[in-house]
Amino acid sequence: MTRLQTILIAALAMILCASSGWAAVKKKPPLTVKLVYSTGYDDNILKYSCRDLASFRNNQENYLPPNTTADDWTNSVGLRLYKTFSLGRRFSFRPYYSGKLTLYAVNPVKNQQSHNLQARFSYRNMAYLTLKYIYLPNYFLRVYYDKDTQGDRGADFNLSRLALSLRLNRRPFEMELEGGREYNYYNPYFTEFDVQADFLGATVTYLGLPFLDASIGYTFKNADNVGFQQGSDLMVIDPNFDTQYGNGSYDEDQYSLNLGYQLPRIWKDIYWKATLDMRRHYRYYQSESSAVQDPFHSLRRDRRDVIAPSLTVAPTSDFEMQLSFTYDLRRTRSPNPTVPAIKNYDNRVIEFTFIYQVF
């Protein structure tokens, strides 16, 4: 367990102790605190293709895998903190933090954490300007062949994302514009994979129906494989083995549709809501090298679909439960038929989440 993970767990324990103290003195705490716990099942933790999944199950991989199973159970603990400050009669400011630690029952190599910081300025519940920062350290991807050390190495990366968004609320519509930059920096064995990406998107939400809200969105993303050096990274690559070598720069179109339906209340004080989130990504790799030199990127096109229905139940104002299912798939087109056989995957995750507002 890393130092940061230990600090997060210790903070959760301290908050639980502090909550009883605030209740004893009957004082209002200085900020809102929510604790989050999730447990779930992931059927393809490394997003294996059918071919690679069969190789793993038959012990036919050409390296010693760091995982002992292709699927796993997960347990996550999280923390959300925020406080709203009034800046006069019309303006307010809200700093926000959320952190999450996910532990895998059988394969600790996939343990991960995430941190989300936001600073939001609002004007009369009509306009919201938000600065956002997301950080995902040491996210384990796969084992790849390292051409420098001529050995198989685990590939993990740090993801950081900085964005600025503007949301305008003019009933029955809401519109949000967001732009920013994302960085994926790999460990020292795979700096050739490093990527910087700029993105810009818009989302429109309609809130005019009594129990239904709907939103559609579009984001364009341009990614530059900054670790790639023309000529030095090109080599004849065996397309039968997965790798990211070559020019991984790409353009991507992202489309989203979200539907939320507030179900009729069976009991007076219980709130129910069903949500359906659908996203489609079209990725176009920009490599100008031949399919022999860069088989994993030359003329490659990816389509990724994510479908995520969920049901949220809130028995009280301080406690809610959520059941969610996520189906994530990728389909690849390439002049080399072995590339889709390696890059296509299907991934299903079911998760139960419990959120409790401590104070």
C-alpha positions in Angstrom: 0.0 0.0 0.0 1.4 3.4 -1.0 1.8 6.3 1.3 -1.0 8.2 -0.5 -3.4 5.2 -0.1 -2.6 5.0 3.6 -3.3 8.7 4.0 -6.7 8.4 2.3 -7.8 5.5 4.5 -6.6 7.3 7.6 -8.5 10.4 6.6 -11.7 8.3 6.2 -11.2 6.9 9.7 -10.6 10.4 11.1 -13.8 11.7 9.5 -15.9 8.9 11.0 -14.5 9.8 14.4 -15.1 13.5 13.9 -18.7 13.0 12.8 -19.5 11.6 16.3 -17.8 14.6 17.8 -19.9 17.1 15.9 -23.0 15.3 16.7 -22.1 15.4 20.4 -21.6 19.1 20.5 -24.6 19.7 18.2 -22.7 22.1 16.0 -22.9 22.5 12.2 -19.6 21.3 10.7 -17.6 23.8 8.5 -18.1 21.7 5.2 -20.0 18.9 3.6 -18.5 15.5 3.8 -19.6 12.4 2.0 -18.2 8.8 2.2 -18.5 6.5 -0.7 -18.1 2.7 -0.8 -18.4 0.5 -3.9 -18.1 -3.2 -4.5 -18.3 -4.8 -7.9 -17.2 -7.4 -10.5 -15.1 -6.7 -13.5 -15.0 -9.5 -16.1 -12.0 -8.3 -18.1 -9.6 -6.2 -16.0 -6.9 -5.9 -18.7 -9.4 -5.6 -21.6 -8.1 -8.7 -23.3 -9.3 -9.5 -26.8 -10.9 -12.9 -27.4 -7.5 -14.1 -28.8 -5.5 -12.8 -25.9 -8.0 -14.1 -23.4 -7.8 -17.6 -24.8 -4.0 -17.4 -24.7 -4.1 -16.3 -21.1 -6.5 -19.1 -20.0 -4.4 -21.7 -21.9 -1.1 -20.4 -20.5 0.2 -19.6 -24.0 1.3 -16.0 -23.5 4.9 -15.3 -24.4 5.6 -13.6 -21.0 4.8 -14.2 -17.4 1.5 -12.2 -16.8 1.3 -10.1 -13.6 -2.3 -11.1 -13.1 -3.5 -14.5 -12.0 -7.1 -14.1 -13.3 -8.7 -12.2 -16.2 -11.6 -11.1 -14.0 -11.7 -9.8 -10.4 -13.8 -8.4 -7.6 -13.2 -4.8 -6.6 -13.8 -2.8 -3.5 -13.5 1.0 -3.5 -13.6 3.7 -0.8 -14.0 7.3 -1.6 -14.3 10.7 0.0 -16.1 13.9 -1.2 -15.5 17.3 0.4 -17.0 20.7 -0.6 -18.0 24.0 0.9 -20.0 26.9 -0.6 -18.9 30.4 0.2 -21.1 33.4 -0.5 -19.5 36.3 -2.4 -22.2 38.8 -2.0 -25.8 38.6 -3.0 -25.3 37.1 -6.5 -22.0 35.3 -6.5 -20.7 32.2 -4.8 -17.6 30.0 -4.7 -17.4 26.3 -4.1 -14.1 24.3 -3.8 -14.5 20.6 -4.2 -12.4 17.5 -3.7 -13.1 13.8 -4.3 -10.7 10.9 -3.9 -11.2 7.2 -4.6 -9.1 4.2 -3.8 -9.9 0.9 -5.7 -8.5 -2.4 -4.5 -8.7 -5.6 -6.6 -9.3 -8.8 -4.6 -6.9 -11.1 -6.5 -4.8 -8.9 -8.7 -3.2 -6.0 -6.8 -1.3 -4.9 -9.8 -4.5 -3.2 -10.9 -5.1 -1.3 -7.7 -5.7 2.3 -8.5 -6.6 5.7 -7.1 -8.0 8.9 -8.5 -8.2 12.5 -7.3 -10.6 15.2 -8.6 -10.2 18.9 -7.6 -12.6 21.7 -8.7 -13.0 25.4 -8.1 -16.5 26.6 -9.1 -17.7 30.2 -9.4 -21.4 30.7 -9.9 -23.7 33.6 -10.6 -27.3 33.4 -9.3 -27.7 29.8 -10.2 -27.6 30.9 -13.9 -23.9 30.7 -14.8 -21.1 28.4 -13.5 -17.4 28.7 -14.3 -15.4 25.7 -13.1 -11.7 24.9 -13.1 -11.2 21.1 -13.0 -8.1 18.9 -12.4 -8.1 15.1 -12.4 -5.1 13.0 -11.5 -4.8 9.2 -11.9 -1.3 7.9 -10.8 0.3 4.6 -11.8 -2.6 3.2 -13.9 -1.5 -0.3 -15.0 -2.3 -1.0 -18.6 -0.6 -4.2 -19.9 2.7 -6.0 -20.3 4.5 -4.9 -23.4 7.9 -5.7 -25.0 10.5 -3.0 -24.3 12.8 -2.7 -27.3 15.5 -0.9 -25.3 16.0 -3.5 -22.6 14.7 -6.3 -24.9 12.4 -7.7 -22.3 8.8 -7.7 -21.3 7.8 -4.9 -18.9 4.7 -3.7 -17.2 3.3 -0.5 -18.8 1.7 2.0 -16.4 1.1 5.7 -16.8 0.1 8.8 -14.9 -2.9 10.6 -16.3 -3.6 14.3 -15.5 -6.4 16.4 -17.0 -6.8 20.1 -16.6 -10.1 21.7 -17.9 -12.2 24.8 -17.8 -16.0 24.7 -18.2 -18.8 27.2 -18.5 -22.3 26.1 -17.8 -25.3 28.3 -18.5 -28.8 27.5 -17.1 -31.7 29.0 -19.0 -34.7 26.8 -18.2 -35.7 24.4 -19.7 -32.2 24.2 -21.2 -28.7 23.9 -19.9 -25.6 24.3 -22.0 -22.0 23.5 -21.0 -18.8 24.2 -22.9 -15.6 22.5 -21.7 -12.0 22.6 -23.0 -8.6 21.5 -21.7 -5.6 19.4 -22.0 -4.8 15.8 -20.9 -1.4 14.2 -20.3 -0.6 10.5 -20.3 3.0 10.0 -19.2 4.3 6.4 -19.1 7.0 4.8 -16.9 10.7 5.1 -17.9 10.5 1.9 -20.0 7.8 3.3 -22.4 8.3 7.0 -22.7 7.8 6.5 -26.4 4.1 6.1 -25.6 3.7 9.5 -23.9 0.7 11.5 -25.2 -0.6 15.1 -24.8 -4.1 15.8 -25.9 -6.3 18.9 -26.3 -10.1 18.6 -26.2 -13.1 20.9 -26.7 -16.7 19.9 -26.2 -20.3 21.0 -25.7 -23.3 19.4 -23.9 -26.9 20.5 -24.1 -29.5 19.3 -21.5 -33.3 19.6 -21.7 -35.1 19.8 -18.4 -38.6 20.7 -19.6 -40.3 17.3 -18.9 -41.8 16.5 -15.5 -39.8 13.4 -14.8 -37.3 13.1 -17.6 -34.1 14.9 -18.5 -32.0 14.3 -21.5 -28.6 15.6 -22.7 -26.5 15.2 -25.8 -22.9 16.1 -26.1 -20.0 16.2 -28.6 -16.2 16.5 -27.9 -13.3 16.7 -30.3 -9.9 15.5 -29.1 -6.6 15.9 -30.8 -3.8 13.7 -29.3 -0.1 14.1 -30.0 2.2 11.2 -29.3 5.0 13.4 -28.0 7.2 10.5 -27.1 7.4 9.4 -30.7 10.4 10.4 -32.7 10.2 10.1 -36.4 12.7 7.5 -37.6 14.2 6.4 -34.3 11.1 4.6 -33.1 10.3 2.9 -36.4 11.2 -0.7 -36.7 9.8 -3.8 -38.2 7.2 -4.9 -35.5 5.8 -8.3 -35.2 2.0 -7.6 -35.4 1.3 -10.9 -33.7 2.3 -9.4 -30.3 0.6 -6.4 -28.8 2.5 -3.1 -28.6 2.1 0.6 -28.7 5.3 1.4 -30.7 4.9 3.6 -33.7 3.1 7.0 -34.1 0.1 6.9 -31.7 -1.1 10.4 -32.5 -4.9 10.5 -33.3 -8.0 12.6 -33.7 -11.2 11.5 -31.9 -14.9 12.3 -32.2 -16.9 11.6 -29.0 -20.7 11.6 -28.9 -22.8 11.1 -25.8 -26.5 10.7 -24.9 -27.7 10.7 -21.3 -31.3 10.0 -20.2 -32.5 10.3 -16.6 -36.0 9.3 -15.5 -37.3 9.9 -12.0 -39.5 7.0 -11.1 -42.8 7.4 -9.3 -42.2 7.2 -5.5 -43.4 3.9 -4.1 -43.1 5.3 -0.6 -43.4 9.0 0.2 -39.8 9.8 1.2 -37.9 7.4 -1.1 -36.4 8.9 -4.2 -35.8 6.7 -7.3 -34.0 7.5 -10.5 -33.1 5.4 -13.5 -30.3 6.7 -15.8 -28.9 5.5 -19.2 -25.6 6.8 -20.3 -24.4 6.1 -23.8 -21.1 7.2 -25.4 -19.5 6.5 -28.8 -15.9 7.3 -29.7 -14.4 7.3 -33.2 -10.6 7.4 -33.2 -8.6 8.1 -36.3 -4.8 7.4 -36.0 -2.6 9.8 -37.9 0.5 7.7 -38.6 1.9 8.3 -42.1 4.2 5.2 -41.9 3.6 2.0 -43.8 1.6 -0.9 -42.4 4.9 -2.8 -42.2 6.7 -0.1 -40.2 3.8 0.8 -38.0 1.2 -2.0 -38.1 -0.7 -0.9 -35.0 -1.4 2.6 -36.2 -1.2 2.9 -40.0 -4.7 3.5 -41.4 -6.2 2.3 -38.1 -9.7 3.3 -37.1 -11.3 2.5 -33.7 -14.9 2.6 -32.6 -15.5 2.4 -28.9 -19.0 2.1 -27.4 -19.9 2.5 -23.7 -23.4 1.7 -22.4 -24.1 2.3 -18.7 -27.6 2.0 -17.2 -27.9 2.6 -13.5 -30.6 2.8 -10.8 -30.3 5.2 -7.8 -32.3 4.9 -4.6 -32.2 7.5 -1.8 -34.1 6.3 1.3 -33.1 9.5 3.1 -31.5 12.8 2.3 -28.2 11.6 3.8 -28.0 8.2 2.2 -28.3 6.8 -1.3 -27.6 3.5 -3.1 -26.8 2.9 -6.7 -26.7 -0.2 -8.9 -24.9 0.2 -12.2 -23.8 -1.9 -15.1 -21.2 -0.8 -17.7 -20.6 -2.5 -21.1 -17.5 -1.2 -22.8 -16.4 -2.5 -26.2 -13.9 -1.5 -28.9 -13.8 -2.5 -32.5 -10.8 -1.8 -34.7 -10.3 -1.6 -38.4 -6.8 -2.0 -39.9 -5.2 -3.2 -43.1 -3.5 -5.9 -41.0 -6.1 -8.5 -39.9 -4.2 -9.4 -36.8 -4.5 -5.9 -35.3 -8.3 -6.1 -34.8 -7.8 -9.6 -33.3 -5.5 -8.0 -30.7 -7.2 -4.7 -30.1 -10.9 -5.6 -30.0 -12.3 -6.2 -26.6 -15.5 -6.5 -24.5 -15.6 -5.5 -20.9 -18.5 -5.7 -18.5 -18.6 -4.3 -14.9 -21.4 -4.4 -12.4 -21.1 -2.3 -9.3 -23.0 -1.5 -6.1 -22.3 2.0 -4.6 -23.3 3.4 -1.2 -23.0 7.1 -0.4 -23.4 8.5 3.1 -23.4 12.2 3.9 -21.5 12.4 7.2 -22.3 16.1 7.7 
